[in-house]
Structure formats: C-alpha cells, structure tokens
Amino acid sequence: MTGLHNLKPDRVVKAFERAGWVIEGQKGSHVKLSKEGNCNILSIPVHKGKPVKKGLLLNQIKRLV
C-alpha cells in the first residue's frame, strides 16, 4: 500500500463520494459522510495543509467491513 500517503482531504472525500457516500455535513474541521443502507458514519478530518494519514484512512475503511 505504498500509494496511501500524503492524501489531501478533499481527494479522500471525493473518493468516498464516488463510492456512493454522501456528505451529511461538516462540524468544525471534520466532514461527516453517510451511505444509504449502511449504519456507519465516516468522519474525515479536513485540516488545512495537513494530509489524511494512512492509518486513519485504513481504520475508516476497516470499519465498513
């Protein structure tokens, strides 16, 4: 998984949107995503100038399985 580093938060959110997730809102610097038929809510941090770390992204994906 060498391709999961220095991911821009906007690109991460767009990737989840392409996978069928919908932005439910934003509270502070975190975007909340939900998907019909899935009871999980994803929270992606959108801190200006900071990438989404690989461990956080992998943890979010594992929660979906």
N, CA, C and O atoms as a CHARMM CRD file, in Angstrom:
* protein
*
  260
    1    1 MET  N      0.81100  -1.17600   0.00000 PROA 1      0.00000
    2    1 MET  CA     0.00000   0.00000   0.00000 PROA 1      0.00000
    3    1 MET  C      0.86300   1.25000   0.00000 PROA 1      0.00000
    4    1 MET  O      0.68500   2.13400   0.83900 PROA 1      0.00000
    5    2 THR  N      1.75500   1.32200  -0.89900 PROA 2      0.00000
    6    2 THR  CA     2.64800   2.46900  -0.94300 PROA 2      0.00000
    7    2 THR  C      1.96100   3.71400  -1.48500 PROA 2      0.00000
    8    2 THR  O      2.50200   4.81300  -1.35800 PROA 2      0.00000
    9    3 GLY  N      0.78600   3.57200  -2.08400 PROA 3      0.00000
   10    3 GLY  CA     0.10300   4.72700  -2.65600 PROA 3      0.00000
   11    3 GLY  C     -0.71700   5.51400  -1.64600 PROA 3      0.00000
   12    3 GLY  O     -1.29000   6.54500  -1.99700 PROA 3      0.00000
   13    4 LEU  N     -0.78700   5.05400  -0.40100 PROA 4      0.00000
   14    4 LEU  CA    -1.59800   5.73600   0.60000 PROA 4      0.00000
   15    4 LEU  C     -0.73300   6.61000   1.50100 PROA 4      0.00000
   16    4 LEU  O     -0.51000   6.27800   2.66600 PROA 4      0.00000
   17    5 HSD  N     -0.25400   7.70400   0.97400 PROA 5      0.00000
   18    5 HSD  CA     0.47500   8.65500   1.79200 PROA 5      0.00000
   19    5 HSD  C      0.25800  10.06000   1.23500 PROA 5      0.00000
   20    5 HSD  O      0.06000  10.24600   0.03500 PROA 5      0.00000
   21    6 ASN  N      0.29900  11.01800   2.11300 PROA 6      0.00000
   22    6 ASN  CA     0.07800  12.42000   1.75100 PROA 6      0.00000
   23    6 ASN  C     -1.21300  12.61800   0.96100 PROA 6      0.00000
   24    6 ASN  O     -1.22300  13.28900  -0.07100 PROA 6      0.00000
   25    7 LEU  N     -2.29600  12.02800   1.45300 PROA 7      0.00000
   26    7 LEU  CA    -3.58500  12.16300   0.78600 PROA 7      0.00000
   27    7 LEU  C     -4.25300  13.46500   1.19000 PROA 7      0.00000
   28    7 LEU  O     -4.41700  13.74200   2.37900 PROA 7      0.00000
   29    8 LYS  N     -4.63100  14.25200   0.21800 PROA 8      0.00000
   30    8 LYS  CA    -5.31700  15.50300   0.50200 PROA 8      0.00000
   31    8 LYS  C     -6.74600  15.18300   0.93000 PROA 8      0.00000
   32    8 LYS  O     -7.40600  14.35000   0.30900 PROA 8      0.00000
   33    9 PRO  N     -7.22700  15.83800   1.98900 PROA 9      0.00000
   34    9 PRO  CA    -8.57000  15.55200   2.49700 PROA 9      0.00000
   35    9 PRO  C     -9.66000  15.68900   1.43600 PROA 9      0.00000
   36    9 PRO  O    -10.60000  14.89400   1.41300 PROA 9      0.00000
   37   10 ASP  N     -9.54700  16.67600   0.56700 PROA 10     0.00000
   38   10 ASP  CA   -10.55800  16.86100  -0.47700 PROA 10     0.00000
   39   10 ASP  C    -10.62900  15.65400  -1.40100 PROA 10     0.00000
   40   10 ASP  O    -11.71400  15.24800  -1.81600 PROA 10     0.00000
   41   11 ARG  N     -9.47900  15.08400  -1.71900 PROA 11     0.00000
   42   11 ARG  CA    -9.45100  13.91100  -2.59900 PROA 11     0.00000
   43   11 ARG  C    -10.03600  12.68500  -1.90300 PROA 11     0.00000
   44   11 ARG  O    -10.68200  11.85500  -2.54300 PROA 11     0.00000
   45   12 VAL  N     -9.81300  12.56900  -0.59500 PROA 12     0.00000
   46   12 VAL  CA   -10.36000  11.44400   0.16500 PROA 12     0.00000
   47   12 VAL  C    -11.88400  11.53200   0.18200 PROA 12     0.00000
   48   12 VAL  O    -12.56800  10.53300  -0.03900 PROA 12     0.00000
   49   13 VAL  N    -12.41600  12.73100   0.44600 PROA 13     0.00000
   50   13 VAL  CA   -13.86400  12.92500   0.47200 PROA 13     0.00000
   51   13 VAL  C    -14.45700  12.62500  -0.90100 PROA 13     0.00000
   52   13 VAL  O    -15.48800  11.95900  -0.98900 PROA 13     0.00000
   53   14 LYS  N    -13.82900  13.10200  -1.97000 PROA 14     0.00000
   54   14 LYS  CA   -14.31300  12.84300  -3.33300 PROA 14     0.00000
   55   14 LYS  C    -14.30600  11.35100  -3.65400 PROA 14     0.00000
   56   14 LYS  O    -15.20800  10.85900  -4.33300 PROA 14     0.00000
   57   15 ALA  N    -13.29800  10.63000  -3.17200 PROA 15     0.00000
   58   15 ALA  CA   -13.22400   9.18700  -3.42000 PROA 15     0.00000
   59   15 ALA  C    -14.38900   8.46700  -2.75000 PROA 15     0.00000
   60   15 ALA  O    -14.98900   7.56800  -3.33900 PROA 15     0.00000
   61   16 PHE  N    -14.71000   8.86200  -1.51900 PROA 16     0.00000
   62   16 PHE  CA   -15.85200   8.25100  -0.84000 PROA 16     0.00000
   63   16 PHE  C    -17.16000   8.62500  -1.53500 PROA 16     0.00000
   64   16 PHE  O    -18.07900   7.80900  -1.60500 PROA 16     0.00000
   65   17 GLU  N    -17.24900   9.84700  -2.04800 PROA 17     0.00000
   66   17 GLU  CA   -18.45000  10.25500  -2.79000 PROA 17     0.00000
   67   17 GLU  C    -18.62400   9.40800  -4.04800 PROA 17     0.00000
   68   17 GLU  O    -19.74200   9.01700  -4.38500 PROA 17     0.00000
   69   18 ARG  N    -17.53400   9.12700  -4.73400 PROA 18     0.00000
   70   18 ARG  CA   -17.61000   8.27500  -5.92700 PROA 18     0.00000
   71   18 ARG  C    -18.05000   6.86600  -5.56400 PROA 18     0.00000
   72   18 ARG  O    -18.62900   6.16400  -6.39200 PROA 18     0.00000
   73   19 ALA  N    -17.77900   6.44700  -4.32700 PROA 19     0.00000
   74   19 ALA  CA   -18.16900   5.11500  -3.86500 PROA 19     0.00000
   75   19 ALA  C    -19.59800   5.09200  -3.32300 PROA 19     0.00000
   76   19 ALA  O    -20.04700   4.07400  -2.79600 PROA 19     0.00000
   77   20 GLY  N    -20.31400   6.21500  -3.45100 PROA 20     0.00000
   78   20 GLY  CA   -21.71000   6.23900  -3.04900 PROA 20     0.00000
   79   20 GLY  C    -21.99400   6.90800  -1.71500 PROA 20     0.00000
   80   20 GLY  O    -23.15000   6.94700  -1.29300 PROA 20     0.00000
   81   21 TRP  N    -20.98600   7.43200  -1.04100 PROA 21     0.00000
   82   21 TRP  CA   -21.17700   8.12000   0.22900 PROA 21     0.00000
   83   21 TRP  C    -21.62800   9.55400  -0.02700 PROA 21     0.00000
   84   21 TRP  O    -21.25100  10.16300  -1.02800 PROA 21     0.00000
   85   22 VAL  N    -22.43100  10.08200   0.87700 PROA 22     0.00000
   86   22 VAL  CA   -22.98900  11.43000   0.72900 PROA 22     0.00000
   87   22 VAL  C    -22.53100  12.27800   1.91000 PROA 22     0.00000
   88   22 VAL  O    -22.51500  11.80900   3.04800 PROA 22     0.00000
   89   23 ILE  N    -22.16100  13.52300   1.63600 PROA 23     0.00000
   90   23 ILE  CA   -21.76800  14.43300   2.70400 PROA 23     0.00000
   91   23 ILE  C    -23.01300  14.83200   3.48300 PROA 23     0.00000
   92   23 ILE  O    -23.95100  15.40000   2.92400 PROA 23     0.00000
   93   24 GLU  N    -23.01300  14.53200   4.77500 PROA 24     0.00000
   94   24 GLU  CA   -24.13800  14.87300   5.64600 PROA 24     0.00000
   95   24 GLU  C    -23.94000  16.23500   6.28000 PROA 24     0.00000
   96   24 GLU  O    -24.90500  16.85900   6.72100 PROA 24     0.00000
   97   25 GLY  N    -22.74000  16.69300   6.33200 PROA 25     0.00000
   98   25 GLY  CA   -22.46300  17.99800   6.92200 PROA 25     0.00000
   99   25 GLY  C    -21.03200  18.07200   7.39800 PROA 25     0.00000
  100   25 GLY  O    -20.25000  17.13100   7.26200 PROA 25     0.00000
  101   26 GLN  N    -20.71700  19.22400   7.96200 PROA 26     0.00000
  102   26 GLN  CA   -19.38000  19.43300   8.47500 PROA 26     0.00000
  103   26 GLN  C    -19.49900  20.13800   9.81100 PROA 26     0.00000
  104   26 GLN  O    -20.18900  21.15100   9.92700 PROA 26     0.00000
  105   27 LYS  N    -18.83100  19.60800  10.81100 PROA 27     0.00000
  106   27 LYS  CA   -18.79800  20.23800  12.11300 PROA 27     0.00000
  107   27 LYS  C    -17.34300  20.52400  12.42400 PROA 27     0.00000
  108   27 LYS  O    -16.53600  19.61000  12.59600 PROA 27     0.00000
  109   28 GLY  N    -17.02300  21.78600  12.49300 PROA 28     0.00000
  110   28 GLY  CA   -15.62700  22.15700  12.70200 PROA 28     0.00000
  111   28 GLY  C    -14.82200  21.79400  11.46500 PROA 28     0.00000
  112   28 GLY  O    -15.13700  22.23000  10.35800 PROA 28     0.00000
  113   29 SER  N    -13.79300  21.00100  11.65900 PROA 29     0.00000
  114   29 SER  CA   -12.92800  20.63900  10.54200 PROA 29     0.00000
  115   29 SER  C    -13.10300  19.18700  10.12000 PROA 29     0.00000
  116   29 SER  O    -12.21300  18.61700   9.48900 PROA 29     0.00000
  117   30 HSD  N    -14.23800  18.58000  10.45900 PROA 30     0.00000
  118   30 HSD  CA   -14.49100  17.18700  10.08700 PROA 30     0.00000
  119   30 HSD  C    -15.74400  17.08900   9.21900 PROA 30     0.00000
  120   30 HSD  O    -16.79900  17.62400   9.56100 PROA 30     0.00000
  121   31 VAL  N    -15.60500  16.39600   8.09200 PROA 31     0.00000
  122   31 VAL  CA   -16.73100  16.16700   7.18900 PROA 31     0.00000
  123   31 VAL  C    -17.35000  14.82300   7.54300 PROA 31     0.00000
  124   31 VAL  O    -16.64500  13.82200   7.67200 PROA 31     0.00000
  125   32 LYS  N    -18.68400  14.80300   7.70200 PROA 32     0.00000
  126   32 LYS  CA   -19.39200  13.56300   8.01600 PROA 32     0.00000
  127   32 LYS  C    -20.01600  13.00900   6.74500 PROA 32     0.00000
  128   32 LYS  O    -20.68200  13.72900   6.00100 PROA 32     0.00000
  129   33 LEU  N    -19.79300  11.72000   6.50500 PROA 33     0.00000
  130   33 LEU  CA   -20.30300  11.04000   5.32300 PROA 33     0.00000
  131   33 LEU  C    -21.18800   9.87600   5.74500 PROA 33     0.00000
  132   33 LEU  O    -20.89100   9.17800   6.71500 PROA 33     0.00000
  133   34 SER  N    -22.26900   9.67300   5.01400 PROA 34     0.00000
  134   34 SER  CA   -23.13400   8.52600   5.28000 PROA 34     0.00000
  135   34 SER  C    -23.52800   7.89900   3.95100 PROA 34     0.00000
  136   34 SER  O    -23.39500   8.50300   2.88600 PROA 34     0.00000
  137   35 LYS  N    -24.01800   6.66800   4.04800 PROA 35     0.00000
  138   35 LYS  CA   -24.41500   5.93600   2.84700 PROA 35     0.00000
  139   35 LYS  C    -25.70700   5.19500   3.14400 PROA 35     0.00000
  140   35 LYS  O    -25.85800   4.58100   4.20000 PROA 35     0.00000
  141   36 GLU  N    -26.62700   5.26000   2.21000 PROA 36     0.00000
  142   36 GLU  CA   -27.90400   4.57300   2.38300 PROA 36     0.00000
  143   36 GLU  C    -27.65700   3.07900   2.50700 PROA 36     0.00000
  144   36 GLU  O    -26.89600   2.50000   1.73200 PROA 36     0.00000
  145   37 GLY  N    -28.30200   2.46000   3.48200 PROA 37     0.00000
  146   37 GLY  CA   -28.14200   1.03500   3.69700 PROA 37     0.00000
  147   37 GLY  C    -26.95300   0.68000   4.57300 PROA 37     0.00000
  148   37 GLY  O    -26.70600  -0.49800   4.83400 PROA 37     0.00000
  149   38 ASN  N    -26.21100   1.68500   5.03000 PROA 38     0.00000
  150   38 ASN  CA   -25.05700   1.45400   5.88900 PROA 38     0.00000
  151   38 ASN  C    -25.22300   2.31100   7.13200 PROA 38     0.00000
  152   38 ASN  O    -25.40000   3.52500   7.02600 PROA 38     0.00000
  153   39 CYS  N    -25.17000   1.70400   8.30000 PROA 39     0.00000
  154   39 CYS  CA   -25.41400   2.44700   9.53700 PROA 39     0.00000
  155   39 CYS  C    -24.18400   3.21700  10.02000 PROA 39     0.00000
  156   39 CYS  O    -24.28800   3.99800  10.96600 PROA 39     0.00000
  157   40 ASN  N    -23.03400   3.01700   9.39900 PROA 40     0.00000
  158   40 ASN  CA   -21.81800   3.71900   9.80300 PROA 40     0.00000
  159   40 ASN  C    -21.81400   5.15400   9.30800 PROA 40     0.00000
  160   40 ASN  O    -22.35800   5.45600   8.24600 PROA 40     0.00000
  161   41 ILE  N    -21.20300   6.02900  10.07700 PROA 41     0.00000
  162   41 ILE  CA   -20.96900   7.40800   9.65400 PROA 41     0.00000
  163   41 ILE  C    -19.46300   7.61800   9.68100 PROA 41     0.00000
  164   41 ILE  O    -18.81100   7.38400  10.69900 PROA 41     0.00000
  165   42 LEU  N    -18.91900   8.05900   8.55800 PROA 42     0.00000
  166   42 LEU  CA   -17.48500   8.31200   8.46600 PROA 42     0.00000
  167   42 LEU  C    -17.20500   9.76700   8.81200 PROA 42     0.00000
  168   42 LEU  O    -17.98700  10.64900   8.45800 PROA 42     0.00000
  169   43 SER  N    -16.12500  10.01800   9.48400 PROA 43     0.00000
  170   43 SER  CA   -15.71900  11.37700   9.82000 PROA 43     0.00000
  171   43 SER  C    -14.30200  11.57300   9.28800 PROA 43     0.00000
  172   43 SER  O    -13.35500  10.94600   9.76300 PROA 43     0.00000
  173   44 ILE  N    -14.17300  12.44200   8.30700 PROA 44     0.00000
  174   44 ILE  CA   -12.87400  12.68800   7.67500 PROA 44     0.00000
  175   44 ILE  C    -12.38100  14.06500   8.10300 PROA 44     0.00000
  176   44 ILE  O    -13.07900  15.05600   7.88800 PROA 44     0.00000
  177   45 PRO  N    -11.18800  14.15300   8.70700 PROA 45     0.00000
  178   45 PRO  CA   -10.65900  15.45400   9.10900 PROA 45     0.00000
  179   45 PRO  C    -10.18500  16.24700   7.89100 PROA 45     0.00000
  180   45 PRO  O     -9.49000  15.72400   7.02000 PROA 45     0.00000
  181   46 VAL  N    -10.57200  17.50200   7.85400 PROA 46     0.00000
  182   46 VAL  CA   -10.17200  18.37900   6.74400 PROA 46     0.00000
  183   46 VAL  C     -9.42300  19.55600   7.35900 PROA 46     0.00000
  184   46 VAL  O     -9.95600  20.65900   7.47100 PROA 46     0.00000
  185   47 HSD  N     -8.18700  19.30300   7.75000 PROA 47     0.00000
  186   47 HSD  CA    -7.35700  20.34500   8.33400 PROA 47     0.00000
  187   47 HSD  C     -6.50900  20.96300   7.22500 PROA 47     0.00000
  188   47 HSD  O     -5.81100  20.25300   6.50100 PROA 47     0.00000
  189   48 LYS  N     -6.57100  22.25600   7.09800 PROA 48     0.00000
  190   48 LYS  CA    -5.87600  22.94500   6.01800 PROA 48     0.00000
  191   48 LYS  C     -4.37000  22.67300   6.07700 PROA 48     0.00000
  192   48 LYS  O     -3.71800  22.88700   7.09900 PROA 48     0.00000
  193   49 GLY  N     -3.85000  22.20300   4.96400 PROA 49     0.00000
  194   49 GLY  CA    -2.42200  21.96200   4.84500 PROA 49     0.00000
  195   49 GLY  C     -1.94100  20.64700   5.41900 PROA 49     0.00000
  196   49 GLY  O     -0.75300  20.34100   5.32600 PROA 49     0.00000
  197   50 LYS  N     -2.83900  19.84600   6.02000 PROA 50     0.00000
  198   50 LYS  CA    -2.42300  18.56500   6.59300 PROA 50     0.00000
  199   50 LYS  C     -3.05700  17.42200   5.82000 PROA 50     0.00000
  200   50 LYS  O     -4.25600  17.45200   5.54000 PROA 50     0.00000
  201   51 PRO  N     -2.26700  16.41800   5.47200 PROA 51     0.00000
  202   51 PRO  CA    -2.82700  15.25800   4.76400 PROA 51     0.00000
  203   51 PRO  C     -3.56800  14.32600   5.71300 PROA 51     0.00000
  204   51 PRO  O     -3.37500  14.37300   6.92800 PROA 51     0.00000
  205   52 VAL  N     -4.41700  13.48000   5.14300 PROA 52     0.00000
  206   52 VAL  CA    -5.07600  12.42600   5.91200 PROA 52     0.00000
  207   52 VAL  C     -4.06700  11.29500   6.03100 PROA 52     0.00000
  208   52 VAL  O     -3.54300  10.81900   5.02500 PROA 52     0.00000
  209   53 LYS  N     -3.79800  10.87100   7.24100 PROA 53     0.00000
  210   53 LYS  CA    -2.78900   9.83700   7.44700 PROA 53     0.00000
  211   53 LYS  C     -3.31400   8.46800   7.04100 PROA 53     0.00000
  212   53 LYS  O     -4.50900   8.18400   7.12200 PROA 53     0.00000
  213   54 LYS  N     -2.38700   7.63500   6.60500 PROA 54     0.00000
  214   54 LYS  CA    -2.71700   6.30800   6.10200 PROA 54     0.00000
  215   54 LYS  C     -3.46600   5.47700   7.13400 PROA 54     0.00000
  216   54 LYS  O     -4.44700   4.81600   6.79200 PROA 54     0.00000
  217   55 GLY  N     -3.03200   5.49400   8.37300 PROA 55     0.00000
  218   55 GLY  CA    -3.65400   4.69100   9.42200 PROA 55     0.00000
  219   55 GLY  C     -5.10700   5.06900   9.65400 PROA 55     0.00000
  220   55 GLY  O     -5.95700   4.19900   9.84600 PROA 55     0.00000
  221   56 LEU  N     -5.39500   6.37100   9.63700 PROA 56     0.00000
  222   56 LEU  CA    -6.76300   6.82700   9.82200 PROA 56     0.00000
  223   56 LEU  C     -7.64700   6.35800   8.67400 PROA 56     0.00000
  224   56 LEU  O     -8.75600   5.87300   8.89900 PROA 56     0.00000
  225   57 LEU  N     -7.16800   6.49700   7.46900 PROA 57     0.00000
  226   57 LEU  CA    -7.95000   6.08300   6.30400 PROA 57     0.00000
  227   57 LEU  C     -8.19600   4.57300   6.31100 PROA 57     0.00000
  228   57 LEU  O     -9.31000   4.12800   6.03400 PROA 57     0.00000
  229   58 LEU  N     -7.17600   3.78900   6.62200 PROA 58     0.00000
  230   58 LEU  CA    -7.34600   2.34000   6.67700 PROA 58     0.00000
  231   58 LEU  C     -8.32600   1.94300   7.77900 PROA 58     0.00000
  232   58 LEU  O     -9.10900   1.00900   7.60600 PROA 58     0.00000
  233   59 ASN  N     -8.28400   2.64900   8.91400 PROA 59     0.00000
  234   59 ASN  CA    -9.21300   2.36900  10.00200 PROA 59     0.00000
  235   59 ASN  C    -10.65000   2.66000   9.57500 PROA 59     0.00000
  236   59 ASN  O    -11.55600   1.88900   9.89100 PROA 59     0.00000
  237   60 GLN  N    -10.86400   3.75500   8.86400 PROA 60     0.00000
  238   60 GLN  CA   -12.20100   4.10200   8.38700 PROA 60     0.00000
  239   60 GLN  C    -12.71000   3.02900   7.42400 PROA 60     0.00000
  240   60 GLN  O    -13.87700   2.64300   7.48700 PROA 60     0.00000
  241   61 ILE  N    -11.85000   2.55300   6.54400 PROA 61     0.00000
  242   61 ILE  CA   -12.25000   1.52700   5.57800 PROA 61     0.00000
  243   61 ILE  C    -12.55100   0.21500   6.28500 PROA 61     0.00000
  244   61 ILE  O    -13.51600  -0.46000   5.92900 PROA 61     0.00000
  245   62 LYS  N    -11.75600  -0.16400   7.27300 PROA 62     0.00000
  246   62 LYS  CA   -11.97600  -1.41400   8.00400 PROA 62     0.00000
  247   62 LYS  C    -13.29200  -1.39100   8.76000 PROA 62     0.00000
  248   62 LYS  O    -13.92900  -2.43400   8.91200 PROA 62     0.00000
  249   63 ARG  N    -13.71800  -0.21700   9.24000 PROA 63     0.00000
  250   63 ARG  CA   -14.98000  -0.10200   9.95700 PROA 63     0.00000
  251   63 ARG  C    -16.15500  -0.44200   9.05100 PROA 63     0.00000
  252   63 ARG  O    -17.21700  -0.83000   9.53800 PROA 63     0.00000
  253   64 LEU  N    -15.98400  -0.30600   7.76800 PROA 64     0.00000
  254   64 LEU  CA   -17.07100  -0.53800   6.82300 PROA 64     0.00000
  255   64 LEU  C    -17.29600  -2.01500   6.55500 PROA 64     0.00000
  256   64 LEU  O    -18.37100  -2.40100   6.09600 PROA 64     0.00000
  257   65 VAL  N    -16.32700  -2.82600   6.82500 PROA 65     0.00000
  258   65 VAL  CA   -16.41200  -4.25200   6.51500 PROA 65     0.00000
  259   65 VAL  C    -17.05000  -5.02500   7.63800 PROA 65     0.00000
  260   65 VAL  O    -17.20000  -6.24300   7.54200 PROA 65     0.00000
